[in-house]
Amino acid sequence: MRPPLTPPGKAAPLQGLRVLDLATLFAGPLAAMMLGDFGADVVKIEHPRKPDPSRGHGPAKDGVGLWWKVLGRNKRTMTLDLSAPGGRDTLLRLAADADVIVENFRPGTLERWGLGWEELSAVNPELVLTRVTGFGQFGPYSHRPGFGTLAEAMSGFASITGEPDGPPTLPPFGLADSIAALATAYAVMTAIAARTATGRGQVVDMAIIEPMLSVIGPHPLWYDQLGYVQPRTGNRSRNNAPRNTYRTADGSWVAVSTSAQSIAERVLRLVGRPELIDEPWFADGAGRADHADVLDEAVGTWIARHTREEAMTAFEKAEAAIAPVYDIRDVMEDPQYRALDTVTEVPDPELGPIRMQNVLFRLSDTPGAIRWAGRPHGADTADVLAELGLSAAEISALRAEGAV
């Protein structure tokens, strides 16, 4: 198991950073989770009568949404109706002592409630207001509702994903949201670093459609300079071969990559086709990609005669790059993931011991950790309000108003 969040004499790297998470589905909350994993005090603020929709997404156990257990980890939960006068005033009081707000309302919504940058920065000039939307805060599409699926489509990702004769393919999970979350956490820490130098906060404008463009690599430059538009190629690459998934004799699948020339040569020697290495087109990745049919036949035929274990052993002995194609059952049992504690066990008062992805990376001196899984709706409302200095009578008045 990993070391605890705060080993003796050591503090979590983001300890003392106060984050208000107003966002839902999924990029904003995931970014806030990443900050909480390394010690930030994250307060998840949900509507009193409309909990975060992620609580109801996907499978549940005993009525408890499982996705929320991951997305809500390391967050305290409270309720607040930001459109109610008492909710607005309470958020301003919370903002006065916060470092970061993460929100994903459509542009103009916070302003309509009297909670825009003008009001928030007035109570806290050092605040970092992080705005995560589908299309950004301005431009002709900024008013549209935006989800990760739209970013996967509009970024060019879907157009190059899938078989050559098939339709564009969308991933069956939140790829764009996850990538935007990583970019958002990076943006927040960049703004915090800038604040250290300037003493001022600022607005982070994260459009989910943009980080996906970083993922697809040089495609904009290829088109700009060459007019080149990459077609769908299935599992194959336009830059090297052999690169594909291959079925083994026992019905499993493995993936082979030959991005380096030396690896490609090792693979062809291993599968008994060394003569192909002497072909003029074999000398670079593009040439090999143009002859992918020949190379796939050579590699695929050899792999089809061997079990997955046999193929893995032979490739590893030859120092060639191969990996099994896992489903989640394999991931949970893999010895490398186990050694890294990539999927770790977390105690939970509602479900007992549960397993989920661990924090993203290991720090040798100030490690992160999962302190708790996602908590029930509004579980910490009274505590957070009391920390704010509200009396029991004031809290009761907010409840009577429906603001919490």
Sequence and secondary structure as in RCSB ss.txt:
>XXXX:A:sequence
MRPPLTPPGKAAPLQGLRVLDLATLFAGPLAAMMLGDFGADVVKIEHPRKPDPSRGHGPAKDGVGLWWKVLGRNK
RTMTLDLSAPGGRDTLLRLAADADVIVENFRPGTLERWGLGWEELSAVNPELVLTRVTGFGQFGPYSHRPGFGTL
AEAMSGFASITGEPDGPPTLPPFGLADSIAALATAYAVMTAIAARTATGRGQVVDMAIIEPMLSVIGPHPLWYDQ
LGYVQPRTGNRSRNNAPRNTYRTADGSWVAVSTSAQSIAERVLRLVGRPELIDEPWFADGAGRADHADVLDEAVG
TWIARHTREEAMTAFEKAEAAIAPVYDIRDVMEDPQYRALDTVTEVPDPELGPIRMQNVLFRLSDTPGAIRWAGR
PHGADTADVLAELGLSAAEISALRAEGAV
>XXXX:A:secstr
    SS TT   TTTT EEEE   SSHHHHHHHHHHHTT EEEEEE SSS  GGGGSS EETTEEHHHHHHTTTE
EEEE  TTSHHHHHHHHHHHHT SEEEE   TTHHHHTT SHHHHHHH TT EEEEEESS SSSTTTTS   HHH
HHHHTSTGGGSS TTS     SS HHHHHHHHHHHHHHHHHHHHHHHHS  EEEEEETTTHHHHHTTTHHHHHHH
H       TT  SS SS EEEE TTS EEEE   SHHHHHHHHHHTT GGGGGSGGGGSHHHHHHTHHHHHHHHH
HHHHTS HHHHHHHHHHTT  EEE   HHHHHH HHHHHHT EEEE  TTTSSEEEE  S   SSS         
 TTTTHHHHHHHTT  HHHHHHHHHHT  
